[in-house]
Amino acid sequence: MATLDELKVRRLRQIELQLEGSGQAEAIKRTRAERSRHEVEGMFDEYLEWIQETMTTEPRSWIKVVCAMTREN
């Protein structure tokens, strides 16, 4: 999780650096930065949700066993 947080911070910093070097108007930079931040946040939130759903178990785990029996005539 710590590595994932570091990656997120680096990605957000990379977006800032790219926009700082851009010659675009400040309003356009702000709009692009906000959109990019939103995309990165969404991607990481989605990934964290997937991790939580797939790598954790219920408080009271259980297994359901189903059996079908047949009889020959």
Buried (B, 14 or more C-beta within 10 A) or exposed (E): EEEEEEEBEEBBEEBEEEBEEEEEEEEEBEEBBEEBBEEBEEEBEEEBEEEEEEEEEEEEEEEEEEEEEEEEE
